[in-house]
Amino acid sequence: MTYRTGILLIIALVGTLVPGSLKAAEQPLAAGHYQTDNVAMRLDEKAFRSNLAAHFSRILASQARDGLQAKPMALEPADFTIEEKQPVQLGPNVYFAVKIALKQETGHGLDRHFPFKTVTDPTGTLLFGPILDIRDGREAILSRAPAVTRIKFPQSVTPATFLTGAGTTDIIFISDPFCRYCRKGYTFLNENMSKIRNIRIAHNPLSPQTGSAIATWVMEYALDNNIRPAEILRFSYTDLKPVSPVRDDGTRLKPEEVSLEILAQYKEFTPELFMATQGELMPFYERLISEYAPAMIADQSALKNAGFTSSPFFIVNNTVITGLDEKALREALGSTETTAAPLQGDMCRDGDNANCDQ
């Protein structure tokens, strides 16, 4: 396991380490006692950073003992930066929604930047998983902390307009074509084009080892060259199959081999995509790398630094909807329609597409 994978794993664990119920060590405030200048309303940031460092260091040490990590790695409190925090009162109790950046030097003059959001108590001692309002099943803390959850789409990223409809609503769709929730999101958007003016897509392939990166380049190439872009988009989000980089016999495919298998699926669907290279896959693959890979790398870096570390996201008239929250999407589109079991907040996270690929 690489350093990056280890850090991503412990960040993924933030939402599951401690059940969402209160512990006895927490000091709840009386109902209605919610003063921003109250001492109990202040997060002990020093203790919180220290506790995070100690806790995650224990996880990494355990991974090393189990052979999942090459060597133990110790994290220091200074590695954690609290970028935003906001107190939220839920009943008689006060929680803190916190946006944190975990930064580590690479040794090459660069820093790794791993942003994540979580919930703690004012003492910085407890770490909570999702706290749900069981009346509607929705998350109850982070959803009430706009200072922490607010995400600003990076100006350096220019999403391409893939679909236009008859409505008045503009949508930016941050997506990975192999994320199952993104695919459901694409279907939802496609079914509501009567309310949508245009859909711009910023592709954010979280698991390029299965071919999602090459798929995004094919879609952009089809759009740039006006080669059935809407049909290519539909095929990519409904029928295109991810390619496992590991064969049943344990042999591992090279990245270009995975990409060529993805391209073979596109060629079977629409051979005209490959007319510029006389139907040859390798020259087409090399062209895509040359024309689209540098921009994708820059865009992904900008998206990650802005907090878009999972998929899907929907920006509807400048309102950010995190995950596939069908209820929130319908409300943003001004729809009164309902479904028996609307999807709420499902997403794929960076490094987790092994569990998200279709």
Secondary structure, DSSP 8 states (H G I E B T S, - for coil): --HHHHHHHHHHHTTTSS-SS--TTS----TT---TTSGGGS--HHHHHHHHHHHHHHHHHHHHHTTSSSS-----GGGEEEEEEEEEEETTEEEEEEEEEEEEE-SSS-EEEEEEEEEE-TTS--EE---EETTTTEESSGGG-HHHH-----TT---EEEEE-SSSEEEEEEE-TTBHHHHHHHHHHHHTTTSEEEEEEEE--S-GGGTHHHHHHHHHHHHHTTSSHHHHHHHHHHT-----SB-TTS-B--HHHHHHHHHHHHHHH-GGGGGGGTT-HHHHHHHHHHHHHHHHHHHHHHHHHHT--EE-EEEETTEEEESB-HHHHHHHTT-----SS---SB-EETT-TTTTB-
